[in-house]
Amino acid sequence: MGVSGKDELKLPLLQPSNGIPASVSQSVLDVDKRIKTIMFKVSGIKCASCAISIESVLGKLNGVASVMVSPLQGQAVVKYLPELITAKQIKETVEDAGFQADDFPEQDIVVCRLRIKGMACTSCSESAERALSMVDGVKKAVVGLALEEAKVNYDPSVTDTDRIIEAVVDAGFGADLISSGSDLNKVHLKLEGINSSNDLTAIQCALEVLEGVNHVSMDLEEHVATISYDSDVIGPRSLIQCVREAGSEPNIYKASLYIPPRRQDTERQHDIKMYKVKFLWSCIFSVPVVMFSMILPMLPPYGNWLDYKIHNMLTLGMLLRWIFCSPVQFFIGRRFYVGSYHALKRRSANMDVLVALGTNAAYFYSVYVLIKALISDNFEGQDFFETSSMLISFILLGKYLEVVARGKTSDALAKLTDLAPDTAYLLTLSGNGDVISEEEISTQLIQRDDILKIVPGAKVPVDGIVINGQSHVNESMITGEAKPVAKRPGDKVIGGTVNENGCVLVKATHVGSETALSQIVQIVETAQLARAPVQKLADQISKFFVPAVVVAAFLTWLGWFIPGEARVYPKSWIPKAMDGFELALQFGISVLVVACPCALGLATPTAVMVATGKGASQGVLIKGGNALEKAHKVKLVVFDKTGTLTVGKPTVVSAVLFSRSSMEEFCNIAIAAESNSEHPIAKAVVEHAKKLYPKHGSQTEYVTEVDDFVVHPGAGVGVKVGDKKVLVGNRRLMQACNVPFGPEVEDYISDNEHLARTCVLVAIDGRVAGAFSVTDPVKPEAARVVSFLHSMGISSIMVTGDNWATATAIAKEVGIQKLFAETDPLGKADKIKELQMKGMTVAMVGDGINDSPALVAADVGLAIGAGTDVAIEAADIVLIKSNLEDVITAIDLSKKTIARIRLNYVWALGYNILGMPIAAGVLFPFTGIRLPPWLAGACMAASSISVVCSSLLLQSYKKPLHPDSH
């Protein structure tokens, strides 16, 4: 495969020869596109007849296109249609035939996100997670309570999103699909000119046959087409053009971009409105109940009419309280019954169970009192209708305030997603680069390689490269750095940043989900969904919390009822118009309600949501609660040197010859050897050598044939240039290859290393021919960062592949006491493991491919954002700005977040620990203070609101070390 391997993969395997067009029916092409191939080992094949029997049984399966079994290698290759048969069924068929399918390939794993409704507390999220994990084909499921979302990894050959949603619904929750694996690039088109279903079918067929289109779905009622596509092959404008050409005549059908309302926002608004309406309706019925039971009876003669007896001891006030309370109990409070039913059905207990038990105990005892008063002429009893109705009202008010507050926890993420502008100016250029036309289009219609004009003050719509013009771009929205960055032709620009002065032309390189902004949002969304280890405490508590509360409530009731009946405490303790049973019942209901575990489940995820969103807006991408929690324990930070402590753009300051070779020949050999290396120092050597050409020979360098290119990690490269064996690298490479040094070379190396310069030696046929002296300036903030870390009680170490003398000079300049030099990539990871063995939590800061093993090995890996994709992928935290000060920001933010989570647990458990004894009547014998059930409900609602508001205070987080501070 050639250089353009990715493009070649898209070419058909069978191409027509001699320029004669090949005609293949579309249906055959469609089938070929859908066929999948799996290869696996089969143990138990003893002869050719075994192979034939396997081919026979598999060949009979509907959906299997072809089977080949090799008896010698014991391998099977099966081509099949996933729509008709799954890989699992193929494996089972082989095993049913008496053979063992080994090394069976893991199928493509697809990720989907679901919105889950109806979760009240941690036990709900655990139940939903358990239901998802039990679906056949689901590999991993994570449910976030605060986000009300689930992320599911599943095998599409075994299950699909419909079955996954069905499992959530069966568990008693609502579920909607937010996105699936094919949604990375998706566009919605509003169709016009549709008169029948045939028109929609024609458009769908026209779109499906386009190369690069993955999936097309049609909304028959709204006339909206939803298309998933490959942005490397096709774009939204091409899809719109396809719709226009789909009819028998051009432009019969028209399509325009359709932007559906953001589901998360609409659902949150719906929840806010729903809880608000329910609370207001609850108040309409509850206020009269409170008036009739607690206020008017205290204001004679205005409340005397309530004591009017309708029949026997049944009063008008009691009847009115029952009439007004019943709608609150059964209609407005219906959600608690539904939630309780589903919770008990899945053998768990949640907040709904506690509320339903408490309100039903109060309501049905009150109904018992009412019936007894109706049939008795001397019964006197106290009803608790106001307890039931007020309890539900306060809980609904709490849920309303909680939903409003929780919506603000993702404000930072919402601001990130809104950074991209709505429109952009698309230019059409002639072959000479002249502008032919200019058109304002929606940002969602931008395709790769489009030329866009960015005027002063406008936002950059997508990631791209400046091809014309100069300007300064404010990247603070993405990086948190307020200082504008100069942009010239060849420089990259990030979507969402603001062009400050000059007009520039930008060529789009990354669109849709590939832009830096989209990837930042995806990382933050994933981080917000991931559970922090500290949340395990809440998960463990919630498992037995509700049953324990029910038992505690029952024991409270017994603890007051039995002594009351036995006259253990004086009758004067029992309030007027109440008996011992009623007093005990109120204490029991209060315990049930005050101990709700809602706040416990919100303590961690709300803080993580706010912290990750705030971190992203400050240029620090934290990949989940796990990284956030580990970072606060860091006691040792290991720094890479090149590109981390230093600027990462080495420059050659001098070149010297140690042989009789001409400088022209020396430069040519150095260019030939280093051109194939991606190392920054190699690039600096090539750039300097090319500059020397005009001074020491021809104006243009000649290209020399290169063979046997070998990379020596952490040392240099070996190569054959023409008939000469060439080594380019450091002292360690020369010593390993037995290249002798003269005193002249030793002195040159020593002098430069003491100046914190790296010497790149060039050896030709076993002798040092010359050397380049390379310097990489230290980042201006490096010394301040090391000093600030020390003040935080965190030690710093440097690990580098460079020589000891240069490494020592750099370490001394930035204030690092301990260092390891001349270390290869695996050696860096080994050093990290050694430090971890001493019981230290180690963070690694690096930027290059060679830092990836160390980033993975460290407890917390921090990747410099300007570094390589591999390093960023391996890291736990990404520093977008490539500024070392953000190492401190990441660690400090994690410390503040963990402290906030602990405070949240104090708020959550504090209400329970203090409230439950008071609700159980501990203070009542001494002070007469008791907690009525309606007040207990208010306390329960307050605990959840306190936790969410506590998390929201992280929005005010400020960096401890600012670029301007000295």
Buried (B, 14 or more C-beta within 10 A) or exposed (E): EEEEEEEEEEEEEEEEEEEEEEEEEEEEEEEEEEEBEBEBBBEBBEEEEBBEBBBEBBEEBEBBBEBEBEBEEBBBEBBBBBEEBBBBBBBEBBEEBEBEBEEBEEBEEBBBBBBBBBBBBBBBBBBBBBBBBEBEBBBEBBBBBBBBBBBBBBBBBBBBBEBBBBBBEEBBBBBEBBBBBBBBBBBBBBBEBBEEEEBBEBBBEBBBEBEBBBBBEBBEEEBBBBBBBBBEBBBBBBBBEBBBEBBEEEEBBBBEBBEEEEEBEEBBEEBBEBBBEBBBBBBBBBBBBBBBBEEBBEEEEEBEEBEEEEEBBBBBBBBBBBBBBBBBBEEBBEBBBBBBBBBBEBEBBBBBBBBBBBBBBBBEBBBEBBEBBBEEEEBEBBBBBBBBBBBBBBBBBBBBBBBBBBBBBBBBBBEBBEBBBEBBBBBEBEEEEEEEEEEEBBBBBBBBEBBBBBEEEBBBBBBBBBBBBBBBBBBBBBBBBEEBBEBEEEBBBBBBBBBBEBBBBBBBBBBBBBBBBBBBBEBBBBBBBBBBEBBEBBBEBBBEBBEEBBEBBBEBBEBBBEEBEEEEBEEEBBEEEBBBBBBBBBBBBBBBBBBBBBBBBBBBBBBBBBBBBBBBBBBBBBBBBBBBBBBBBBBBBBBBBBBBBBBBEBBBBBBBBBBEBEBBBBBBBBBBBBBEBEBBBBBBBBBBBBEBBEEBBEEEBEEBEBEEBEBBEBBBBBBBBEEBBBBBBBBBBBEEBEBEBEEEBEEBBEEBBEEBBBBBBBBBEEEBBBBBBBBBBBBEBBBBBBEBBBEBEBBBBBBBBBBBBBBBBBBEBBBBEEBBBBBBBBBBBBBBEEBBEEEBBBBBBBBBBBBBBBBBBBBBBBBBBBBBEBBBEBBBBBBBBBBBBBBBBBBBBBBBBBEBBEBBBBBBBBBBEEBBBBBBBBEBEEEEEBBBBBBBBBBBBBBBBBBBBBBBEBBEBEBBBEBEEE
